[in-house]
Amino acid sequence: MIVEEWDSGQDATGDDASAALPEGSVPVLLEAAERAGALWALTGGGFAGIGSNSWVVDGTRTVTGKPILANDPHLSIQMPSIWFMNGLHCPLQNPDCSYEAIGFSFAGAPGVIIGHNGHHAWGFTTEMLDTQDLFVEKVDPGDPTRYEANGEWVPFERRTETIQVAGGEPVTFEVLSTRHGPVISGMLVDADELDDNRVVETPERYVVALAWETLKPSTVFEAILGLGEARDYPSFREAVSRWDIAAQNIVYADVDGNIAYHATGRIPIRARGDGTVPVPGWTGEYEWVGNVPFEDLPSLFNPPRGWIVTANNPVIRPDALPYFGESSNRGARAARIIDLLETAGPVDVDDMRRFQMDTFDIWAAEMVPRLLEVSTDDSAALEIQRVLGEWARSSQPFSATGDSAGAAAWMATWRHILIRAFADELGEDQLPDGEDRWSLAIRGLMDEPDNPWWDDISTPGTETRDVILVRAMADAYEELTGLMGKDTSRWAWGKIHVAEFRNQSLGESGIGPIEWLFNRSAPKRVGGSSTLVNAVGWNPAVGYEVDWIPSMRMVIDLADFGRSTAMHSTGQSGHAFHPHYDDMIEAWTDGRAMELLWDPSDIERAARETLTLRP
């Protein structure tokens, strides 16, 4: 989905994306990059293509004549799940007690995060905004407690932080900040001590500061509560306006038949540059001069086409303003969802659930026929071509189901195409992660058989496209026979694409009985892939094991909330001894769902247990 007509007119990129930095700043930039990468991994990030699917259709496209909304956020595997299903019903329903909503919640945030309140439903996908910039700060060579700002030396802000360590001594350290944000590189280190390969003398000293909207005070909790408290679209939109960090694409549907979309978040307006590269912090030329007003963010209300799709794809034209960033994926999932909606007749809840489990691989449908055209006498590559050909001619062509040998052959070939094409230039520590932007890169190279990227610079000869494709298919065959044997009829994507639910604290303790207790579930063979609607992510740079998953799946029927369905990935309890600790894993793996009951009498009738908490 792209809001075609949208252009706020707010130039949030300035007039020049480039920035001239002194060579002496390179060491601290490299250190800052290393620290940022470590932080990303520590907080559960670092997985290519991770995102979410959300879409909504209006009554012109449904069996009931009322909207249906679907959402499945993609997150790293967690045991227990980050989510729990939660219905909050205030029994008094008066001005002092009016909250009523059901859906999914997580610890640490109030109310229902995603769900419905009997009037409207809402769902999220990550917006992939660029709300961070790196500023290189120049340190006063005569007084390391100061840095330069617009020609003057000003003091760093300092504060002391203490981290309490379980079973150990507290760790205390000092945090320094500039006018742009906290310093994330090593502090007050001479460039001479770090940059042994410098070309010119660099007597100045530098640090790197992070400007990030999320570090500012936020009203996001007010937004979460407001989404459930709203009783019409204007009040819902007012709640959305308070969602200022962790920017989301929010889709909406209500019982009156309306559907809508709104982007959220504080988008910085940059005086100069677009934030894609670090910039000098001492000149004042690259400052943030405000935020794009909420009223100017992309939005839709009852589009004539009758559907809205967000799947972490770009939501605005590349030339539209303001600059949103370069982190959005390239739209493979969104394209497939749109195709499913456009080719379906009137849909119901079961159709939407089926769409969520769709495993058709758009990229395989484009690439496999081209692989089959490659001429070779290599026996291993020929075996891969045979398996791929059978897949292409099967009853489920290019569908990455867990039992598919063709999907296994394709995924392995794709992994080795990326390695063969780029490992020699990029190095083993920078292998492509398989996100769909790499598909675009290979697509361009496929039309240039003599492009230098195809050449393996580690060999004396000059390789071309077809040579690399044959070697990649041969590599795939060798790897798959090592993993599953030479009998290709016994190959299956799910045998190597497994989801393992490990407890984050004790599930990797190295103590067998404890790991058994907290992990509980054996690895699950699953279909899907990173760029498919059934987005079960893996990293070609590492292997085939699942990194991230649809953490929950929800479908809300605005004609009858009692027909709505939901399922998350592990269980309702976080207690390892509880029967509901892991009793959803099998259903999640199979794509099953449970009713998300709304009417109190239906809930009471279906309840097996009741827990009453008394003050």
Secondary structure, 3 states (H helix, E strand, C coil): CCCCCCCCCCCCCCCCCCCCCCHHHHHHHHHHHHHHHHHHHHCCCCCCCCCEEEEEECHHHECCCCCEEEEEEEEECCECCCCEEEEEECCCCECCECCEEEEEECCCCCCCCEEECCCEEEEEEECCCCCEEEEEEEECCCCCCEEEECCEEEECEEEEEEECCCCCCCEEEEEEEECCEEECCCCCCCHHHHCCCCCCCCCCEEEEEEEEHHHCCCCHHHHHHHHHHCCCHHHHHHHHCCCCCCCEEEEEEECCCCEEEEECCCCEEECCCCCCCCEECCCCCCCEEEECCHHHCCEEECCCCCEEEECCCCCCCCCCCCCCCCCCCCCHHHHHHHHHHHHCCCECHHHHHHHHCCCECHHHHHHHHHHHCCCCCCHHHHHHHHHHHHHHCCCCCCECCCCCHHHHHHHHHHHHHHHHHHHHHHCHHHCCCCCHHHHHHHHHHHCCCCCHHHCCCCCCCCCCHHHHHHHHHHHHHHHHHHHHCCCHHHCCHHHHCEECCCECCCCCCCCHHHHHHHHCCCCEECCCECCCCCECECCCCCCCCCCEEECEEEEEECCCHHHCEEEECCCCCCCCCCCCCCCCHHHHHHCCCEECCCCHHHHHHHCCCCCCCCC
